[in-house]
Every structure is written in C-alpha cells, then in structure tokens.
Amino acid sequence: MQQLSEAHERYWQKNLRITGVLLAIWFFVTFVIGYFARDLSFNFFGWPFSFWVGAQGALVVYVLIIWYYARTMNRLDQEFGVAEEEE
C-alpha cells in the first residue's frame, strides 16, 4: 500500500471537508426545506412557496453547489500542483 505524503494528506482532507459541507447543504435543501415547505403557506413570486421550492429553488441551489465545487476544486488542484493542463 502506498503511503500518502503530507501534501496529499492535506489535499485529501480539504477535498473531504468541501464535499461534506456541500453534501450537508444538499441534504438540507432536499429533505429539510422540502419537507417543511408545505407548512409555509405564502406566495413567492406569485406561486405557493412549497411549489417554488420544489420546482425552482432546489434546482438553483443544486446548480450553485456544482458551480462552487468545480471552482473550488480547480483552485485546490492549482494550489497543490495537480491541476489538469489546458490545451
């Protein structure tokens, strides 16, 4: 089994931390807000809030999570010298 260097260990720890936080946000948006949205009976941009969360809000958050992860991992890759070369 190959031993990881200290730099690889730090890279992996930062990667896991970023992934864990983003998964927690995903879980919160998908299950917590989605579950309680039915009880929030007010209009948001002309639609019931529960409909907006299910149809639009969650999708916007998912796209933002993907964008943030890609941007952050590109920066992390460059910081640790493992970035892919662009052609």
PyMOL commands that set and color helices and strands:
alter all, ss='L'
color gray80, all
select helices_A, chain A and resi 6-39+49-79
alter helices_A, ss='H'
color red, helices_A
select strands_A, chain A and resi 43-44+47-48
alter strands_A, ss='S'
color yellow, strands_A
deselect
rebuild
show_as cartoon
